[in-house]
Amino acid sequence: MPFFTPFHSQFLWSSAAKIYCSFYIIKKLTRFPSVITNLLVEKTGHVWELRKLDEVAEFKDNLRIPVTKSDRISGNIPYYGANGIQDYVKGYTHNGEFVLIAEDGANDVMNYPVHYVSGKVWVNNHAHVITGKNEVLDNLYLSSLIKSMNISSWLVGGGRAKLNGEILKKIPINLPTLDEQREIGTFFKGIDRLIAANQRQSKYRFFACFLDSS
């Protein structure tokens, strides 16, 4: 039986999208995904396993290479830092599906920088690179889950707060079945795409279209 029934899909897309986009316009509501996942656990009766991140994910930080701007060779591969794409370069450090999480230099610790990437990327030493273990943890789900967390409580340091790798490895995460993870991850990716597409036109038109459809 699918994790999301037609009722779930209709309810989530109509109600969740309204809530998500309205709060996104007023203030980014980074904990919204956890509200939905908690609701689904309550409604379905599924009890999700709690695991430490390093038990279900692999860390690829050892492959990171920082390159100063003057030494970069221009190309078409995105060069990632703590807060996202900084440049486009020739060559890559990672090739596959990954979740990038700012290590230090985050521009907003309350809306912590987390990026899902797929394909060839170059990552410097200001972002952690992790990937879910095969057939254990879905990367889209992991990205949505990390985005929903209050990462600030795990940061160390003073003015330049840092997410230590050893601390990140021990962060507890809820682990649904792999099928459930995939459906949740795909759902939130769809919402993110919907928000981004409509933002390019008008944030306020995007908000109004959902109100009109209710």
C-alpha positions as CSV (number, residue, x, y, z in Angstrom):
1,M,0.0,0.0,0.0
2,P,1.5,3.4,-0.9
3,F,2.6,5.5,2.0
4,F,0.7,8.5,0.5
5,T,-2.9,7.6,-0.4
6,P,-4.8,9.9,-2.8
7,F,-6.3,11.6,0.3
8,H,-2.8,12.2,1.8
9,S,-1.6,13.7,-1.5
10,Q,-4.6,16.0,-1.9
11,F,-4.4,17.1,1.7
12,L,-0.7,17.7,1.7
13,W,-0.6,19.6,-1.6
14,S,-3.5,21.8,-0.8
15,S,-3.0,22.4,3.0
16,A,0.8,22.0,3.3
17,A,1.6,24.2,0.3
18,K,-0.6,27.0,1.6
19,I,1.1,26.9,5.0
20,Y,4.6,26.4,3.6
21,C,4.4,29.2,1.0
22,S,2.7,31.7,3.2
23,F,5.3,31.3,6.0
24,Y,8.1,31.2,3.4
25,I,7.0,34.7,2.2
26,I,6.7,36.1,5.7
27,K,9.6,34.2,7.3
28,K,11.2,31.0,6.2
29,L,9.7,28.3,8.3
30,T,12.5,25.7,8.4
31,R,10.8,23.4,10.8
32,F,7.8,22.8,8.7
33,P,8.9,19.4,7.3
34,S,9.2,18.0,10.8
35,V,5.6,19.1,11.5
36,I,4.4,17.1,8.4
37,T,6.5,14.0,9.2
38,N,5.3,14.0,12.8
39,L,1.7,14.3,11.6
40,L,2.1,11.3,9.2
41,V,3.6,9.2,12.0
42,E,0.6,9.9,14.1
43,K,-1.9,9.2,11.4
44,T,-0.3,6.0,10.0
45,G,0.8,4.5,13.3
46,H,4.3,3.9,11.9
47,V,7.0,4.0,14.5
48,W,10.2,5.3,12.9
49,E,13.6,4.1,14.1
50,L,16.0,6.7,15.6
51,R,19.6,6.4,14.4
52,K,22.8,8.4,14.5
53,L,23.7,10.0,11.2
54,D,27.0,8.2,10.8
55,E,25.2,4.9,11.2
56,V,23.2,5.5,8.1
57,A,25.3,7.9,6.0
58,E,28.8,8.1,4.6
59,F,30.9,11.3,5.0
60,K,33.0,12.4,2.0
61,D,34.7,15.4,3.6
62,N,38.1,13.9,2.8
63,L,37.6,14.7,-0.9
64,R,37.0,18.4,-0.5
65,I,39.5,20.8,-2.0
66,P,39.4,24.6,-1.4
67,V,40.7,26.8,-4.2
68,T,41.1,30.5,-4.0
69,K,39.2,32.5,-6.6
70,S,42.4,33.6,-8.4
71,D,43.4,29.9,-8.9
72,R,40.1,28.6,-10.2
73,I,39.8,27.6,-13.8
74,S,36.5,28.7,-15.3
75,G,34.2,25.9,-16.3
76,N,30.6,24.5,-16.0
77,I,30.9,22.6,-12.7
78,P,29.3,24.3,-9.7
79,Y,31.8,25.2,-7.0
80,Y,30.2,25.0,-3.5
81,G,31.0,26.7,-0.3
82,A,29.1,26.9,3.0
83,N,26.2,28.8,1.6
84,G,25.8,27.3,-1.9
85,I,27.3,27.8,-5.3
86,Q,30.1,30.3,-5.3
87,D,31.5,29.8,-8.8
88,Y,31.6,27.5,-11.8
89,V,34.9,25.7,-12.5
90,K,36.7,23.1,-14.5
91,G,37.1,19.7,-12.7
92,Y,35.2,18.3,-9.7
93,T,35.8,16.8,-6.3
94,H,32.7,14.7,-6.0
95,N,30.5,12.8,-8.5
96,G,27.2,11.4,-7.4
97,E,24.3,12.3,-5.1
98,F,25.1,14.2,-1.9
99,V,23.8,16.5,0.8
100,L,26.0,19.5,1.5
101,I,25.8,21.0,5.0
102,A,27.6,24.2,6.0
103,E,30.5,23.5,8.3
104,D,31.4,27.1,9.1
105,G,30.6,30.5,7.5
106,A,26.8,29.9,7.4
107,N,25.0,33.2,6.5
108,D,22.0,32.2,8.6
109,V,22.3,29.8,11.5
110,M,18.5,29.8,12.0
111,N,17.9,28.8,8.4
112,Y,20.9,26.6,8.1
113,P,22.4,26.1,4.6
114,V,21.7,22.6,3.3
115,H,21.9,21.7,-0.4
116,Y,20.9,18.5,-2.2
117,V,23.2,18.0,-5.2
118,S,23.4,15.4,-8.0
119,G,26.2,14.9,-10.5
120,K,29.6,16.5,-10.6
121,V,30.4,19.2,-8.1
122,W,33.4,20.8,-6.6
123,V,33.1,21.4,-2.8
124,N,35.5,23.4,-0.7
125,N,36.3,22.8,3.0
126,H,33.4,25.0,4.3
127,A,30.7,22.4,3.6
128,H,30.3,18.9,4.9
129,V,29.6,16.3,2.2
130,I,27.5,13.3,3.1
131,T,25.5,10.7,1.3
132,G,23.0,8.1,2.5
133,K,24.1,4.5,2.6
134,N,22.7,2.5,-0.3
135,E,19.3,1.1,0.4
136,V,19.3,2.6,3.9
137,L,18.9,6.4,3.6
138,D,17.5,8.5,0.8
139,N,19.3,11.7,0.1
140,L,16.3,13.8,-0.8
141,Y,14.7,12.7,2.5
142,L,17.9,13.5,4.4
143,S,18.1,16.9,2.9
144,S,14.6,17.8,3.9
145,L,15.1,16.3,7.3
146,I,18.3,18.3,8.0
147,K,16.6,21.5,6.8
148,S,13.9,21.0,9.3
149,M,16.3,20.8,12.3
150,N,17.4,23.5,14.6
151,I,21.1,23.2,13.7
152,S,22.1,26.2,15.9
153,S,21.9,24.0,19.0
154,W,24.8,21.9,17.7
155,L,27.1,24.7,16.7
156,V,30.3,25.5,18.5
157,G,32.7,28.5,18.5
158,G,32.1,32.2,18.8
159,G,31.6,34.7,16.0
160,R,32.2,32.2,13.3
161,A,30.0,29.3,14.4
162,K,31.0,25.9,13.3
163,L,29.2,22.6,12.8
164,N,31.9,20.1,13.9
165,G,32.1,16.9,11.9
166,E,32.1,14.7,14.9
167,I,29.0,16.4,16.3
168,L,27.2,16.1,13.0
169,K,27.9,12.4,12.9
170,K,26.1,11.9,16.2
171,I,23.0,13.9,15.3
172,P,19.9,11.6,15.8
173,I,17.5,11.3,12.8
174,N,14.2,9.6,12.3
175,L,14.4,6.7,9.8
176,P,11.2,5.6,8.1
177,T,11.2,2.7,5.6
178,L,13.1,3.5,2.4
179,D,9.9,3.7,0.4
180,E,8.5,6.3,2.9
181,Q,11.7,8.2,2.8
182,R,11.5,8.5,-1.0
183,E,8.0,9.6,-1.0
184,I,8.6,12.3,1.7
185,G,11.8,13.5,0.0
186,T,10.0,13.7,-3.4
187,F,7.1,15.5,-1.9
188,F,9.3,18.3,-0.4
189,K,11.4,18.5,-3.5
190,G,8.2,19.2,-5.4
191,I,7.2,21.9,-2.9
192,D,10.6,23.5,-3.1
193,R,10.4,23.5,-6.9
194,L,6.9,25.0,-6.8
195,I,8.1,27.8,-4.5
196,A,11.2,28.5,-6.6
197,A,9.2,28.6,-9.9
198,N,6.6,31.0,-8.5
199,Q,9.2,33.2,-6.8
200,R,10.6,33.9,-10.2
201,Q,7.2,35.4,-11.2
202,S,6.0,36.9,-7.9
203,K,6.0,35.7,-4.3
204,Y,2.6,37.4,-3.8
205,R,1.0,35.9,-6.9
206,F,2.2,32.5,-5.6
207,F,0.6,33.0,-2.2
208,A,-2.7,34.3,-3.8
209,C,-3.1,31.3,-6.2
210,F,-3.4,28.9,-3.3
211,L,-5.8,31.1,-1.4
212,D,-8.0,31.3,-4.5
213,S,-8.0,27.5,-4.9
214,S,-9.3,26.9,-1.4
